[in-house]
Amino acid sequence: MAAERSHEPATAATHSQPRHDLHVHANHDVWTWAVAVAVAAELRRELTTQSRVRLLLSGGITPAPVYRALSKAPLDWDRVNVGLVDERWLQPQDLDSNAHLVRTNLLQHQAAAAHFEPMTRAGRSIEEVIAGANAFAKVQACVAVLGMGEDGHIASLFPGMGDLERVLASRNDYVAVDATGCPGARQWPRRISLTPRGMARIPARLLLIQGARKRDVLMQALADGNPARWPVLTALDSIHGTPLQVHWCA
Ligand SMILES: O=C(O)[C@H](O)[C@@H](O)[C@H](O)[C@H](O)COP(=O)(O)O
């Protein structure tokens, strides 16, 4: 079933190109497979011209079915590096880590051949983890799967975070963040996150959201236009001029 697709201006500012495309899917299953097919198509296209490609994945509940569907895609997975958009300050084997989510949902079936780049490792300080993440990021990712919280956060960029200004202005791809006091960060305030600069370098950025509440939050953010209040807006920026692909179902 074809998704309803619309171009919408992102903010009150004038832009020569649409900054996001909204794909409205009929139901959860259609949403899941449409997103998995879209990610696989980006990887497949990139694999025709590159010897290796990188895919970045988010945590959260929303993308897990997509990762399971994507794991069955017939691709040259042994030429795909899988990294993380963000990570909680947990060891990769921790059940609440984003690494665990990716391992258990994506790295199976065909995708078992992919090369995974977990961020954290036993005995590594957070500074070493950030240095490692920035070293991985020297190889440009071609696709990022992003999620959004009901507070308008994206990756681990939370509204109201103490050092959000510094993070939004960072010239690095990854930074350590302290989201103490931000309810959206739940019990994991210490995190590693892709920065707006890191996101803007990725040509294909897919934002996965479901439900009326998240749609309304996104619309409110777009109408307001302030990325410090709504960090999700930072995903609209692209050095390639490519619009954010928003995939939504009720
Ligand atoms: O580690 C994390 O928490 C994430 O990467 C985060 O940015 C996530 O994408 C959103 O919080 C949406 O999460 P849900 O899909 O669970 O709503």
The ligand as a Gaussian input file, in Angstrom:
#p B3LYP/6-31G(d) Opt

LIG

0 1
 O       18.562000       5.840000      23.674000
 C       17.557000       6.450000      23.464000
 O       16.742000       6.683000      24.375000
 C       17.264000       6.940000      22.088000
 O       18.087000       6.718000      21.060000
 C       16.238000       8.023000      21.967000
 O       16.603000       9.176000      21.279000
 C       14.971000       7.422000      21.365000
 O       15.107000       7.343000      19.968000
 C       13.751000       8.231000      21.733000
 O       13.732000       8.367000      23.126000
 C       12.465000       7.587000      21.295000
 O       12.285000       6.422000      22.045000
 P       10.980000       5.531000      21.948000
 O       10.998000       4.934000      20.598000
 O       11.144000       4.504000      23.034000
 O        9.812000       6.447000      22.163000

